[in-house]
């Protein structure tokens, strides 16, 4: 690994100053998880980057996923993970595992990583302080045989209905870094598994974050020639969805971004979480590191 000279390090820090001033005392919500999670080294680098944000007077809030870890634990416990029309069904037994993995092992491991490099992370989920209330999700799918639409019951899968930021308000700006698992309850007390992207978008919107960074496993939104689109307006994003440029799994991610913008987030960035120091590249350099979506 090439080490920058002291002069080069000083130049880099100096050039980062305007970006640090832009985000001074601002909230940045970072969604981290799934395929963006690497090995121990990548997790440590991510933790260091998050602590650096807090040390430079930025207020980071981390929302994590953990799909691969959930799948591994379900397999180890011999709990079948049923799919209907390509969608995972979360029954009661699976929901217990999801909560154990997300709000337990994954959450506390990430908290420990951040604390180990000098931060003060606090692990929570949407159930804490009634932070996030969720409603049950159902999906309409087209039956392969009959070509007719039918409703699929996904079990204990929910989507955010309301967000109460009171607990987060008590932590933000006090040298504490909230680390949130996407588990929520309904208003009647049922526990739901919430898609981490959707959960993070709801949190970012409720906090009116300066930036919402959605770390994924692709460079960002790509055009039809598979080249990165550095910047998009909401109207442009809608046109790209309509003409098929934005397709597949990128559609719900972009829709989450547009929802967050509609709720008051200033800018949303979809970027490759596997790129070393992607968060710092996006926030502290002129170049950026993904696709910025704005109003």
N, C-alpha and C positions, 0 to 999 in steps of 0.2 A: 504494500500500500504506500503510495506517495504521500509524504507529509508536507504540507504547505510551510513555507518559510515564515518566520515571525512577521516580516513585513507584509507578506501575502495574507496572513491571518488577520492582521490589523486592517488591511484594505477591505477584506470581506466584511468584517464587523462594521466598518464605517459605512459601507454601501447598504448595509441592512438597516441603518438607523431610521431612514424615512419610513420604512415599512413597519418598524417597531412602533414609531410614533402614530402611524395610522391606526394600529390596533390597540393602542394604550388604553387599559381599563375596559376593553371591549370583550364581549363573550364570543368564543369560537367553539362550536359544537363539532366534534370529530366522531364520525361513525367508523368503527374499527372492528373487523371480524371476518368470518368466513375465509375466503381465499386470500384476503389481504394479510391474514395472520401467518407469519412465517415460523421459523424455528426460534430457539432461545436467543440467538444473536439479534434477529430482526425484532423480537419482542423487546429486548433490552434497548435497542436503538429507538424504537417507538416511545418507550417509557422516558428515555432521556430527552427526546424532542418535546414531549408533553411537559416535562418538568421545566425545560428551557422556556417554553411559552409562559408558564406561571412566573418564572423568575424575571421575565421581561415585562411584567405588569399586564399580561394578557390573562384572561379568565377562561381556561379550557374546561369543557365538559365532554367526557368520553362516553359514548354509547357503544357497546360491543355486541357482536353476535357470537356464534359458536356452533354452526351447523355440523361441521365435521366431527366435533367433539360429541355432539348429541348422537349422531349416527353411530359412532364408535361405542358409546356406552349402551345404546339400545342393543347393538349386536352382542356385546359382552354379557348383557343380562338376558339375552335370548328373547327379547321383546320384538315381535314383528312390527315393522313400520309399514303400514298399509298405504297404498296409493290408490286414488280414484281419479281417472281421467288425467293422470300425470300430476296430481296434487297430493301432498302428504296429508294424511288424516291423523290428527293427534287425539287419541282416546285417553281415558283417565290414566291408565298405566303409563303411557308415553308421556303424558303431561307431567307426571311426578318426576320422571327422568329429566325432562326438559328443564324443569325448575331447579332440580338438584344440580344439573350441569351448569346452566347459565347463571343463576343467582348464587350458586355455590362455588364449584371448583374454578370455572373460567373467570368469574368476577373476582374472586379472591386472589387468583394467580396474577391477574393484571394489576390489582391493587398492590400486591407484594412487589411486583416488578417496578412500579412507579416509586414506591416507598424506598426500595433498595438503592435507587439512584438519587435520593435526596428529596423526593416529593412527599406530600402528605395527602394521599388518596383516601377517599371514603367510598366504600362499595355499597351500592343501593340497587333496588329494582323499583319498578313502577308501583309495586304494592306499598312501599314505604311511604308513610304520611299521606296515603291515598293520592300519590303523585299523578298516576295515570289510571283513568278508568277506561275500560275497553268494552266494546260490544262484539258479539259473536259475528264471525265472518262466514258467509256462504258464497259459493261461486256458481255461476251458470256456465255450463260447458256443453259442447255439441257432441252428442252420442255418435260414436264411430259407425255403428250399425244402422241406426234409424235416421241419422242426420238431424235429429230433433234436439232442441236445447233441453237440458234438465238441470235441476239444482243439486249441487253436491254439498253434503254436510261434512265439514272439515273437523268436527269435534271441537276441541278446546283451542281453537285458533281465533284470535280477536284482532281488532284494529282500534286505534285510539279514538275515544269518544270525547274525552276532556282531559286537560292537563292542569294540575294545581302546582305552581312553582314555589310554594311556601318553603318547603324543605330546601330546595336548591337556593333560594334567596338567602337562606341562613348560612349557606356554605360559600357561595360565590363571593370573591373579593376578600376572603379571609385566609389566604394561603392554603386553602383546601381544594382538592381536585375531585369533583364527583365522577364516579365511574358507575355507569348505569347498565343493568341487565334488562332486556326487553320482556319482562314479565309484568303483567298487569291484572287487575281484578275488575269484574263488572260491578255495577252499583249494587247488585244483590250479593256480591261476595264470591262469585266464581272466579277461578284463576284461569288466565288465558296466556297463550304463547303469542307474541306479537312479532311480526317481521321486523328485524332490527333497523332496516332502512326507514321503514314507516314510522317506527317508534322514535328514531333519531330526528326525523323531519318534524314530528309533532313537538318534541322537546325544543328544537331550534326555533320553531315558530312561536311557541309560548314564551320563550326567553327573548324574542326579538334579537336573535344573535346577529353579530356583524358578519360572520361567515359560518357556513355549514359545509364541512368537508366530508365528502362521502368516499371513503377509501374502498376501492374494488380491485379487480384483477385485470383491468384493461386500462390503457392510457387515458381514456375519457370517452367522449362521444366522437365517433368516427364518421367520415363522409362515405359516399358510395365507393370511393377508391381506397377505403380503409386508412385514410389519413386523419390525424387528429384535428378536430375543430376547436381552436383555442377559446372561442367566445361565442355565446348564443344569447339572443333575447328569448323571452318566453314565446313570443309570436313565431320566431324562427324555429324554435324547438317543436311547436305544434305543427308547423308545416312539414318538418322532417319526419315526424311521426306519421302524418297523413300520407306522405309519398313513399313511406317504407324505408327511408334512410335509417331512422331509429326504429329498431325492431327487437323482437324477442325480449330477453330479460332486461334490456336497457330501457324499455318503455316504462315499467313501474318505477325504476330509479329516477328517470326524468320527471315523471308525474309527481313523485315525492318531492323533488327539487322545486317544481312549480307550486306545489301546495305550501312549502316552507316560505317561498317568496311571497305568496299571497297573504301569509300570516304575519309578514313583517320582517323576515330575514333580508339583509341587504344583498347578499350574493351567495350563491351555492356553487361548489366546485366538485366535479366528479373526477377522480384521479386514481392512478395506479398505486395502491398501497404497498406493492412489492418493491417499488423504487426506494432505495435507501434515502431516508430523511425527506420523504415526499411532502410531509406537512411543512417543514421548514422551507423547502424549495417553493412551495406555493405561497406562503405568507411573507417570506423575507427576501425574495428575489424579484427582479423585473420580469423574468422569463415565465414564472409560474410553472405549474406541473400537471395541468389537466385542462378540462373544459369548464370555463366560468359561465354560469347561467345567471342572468339578471333580468330585471323587469324592462 
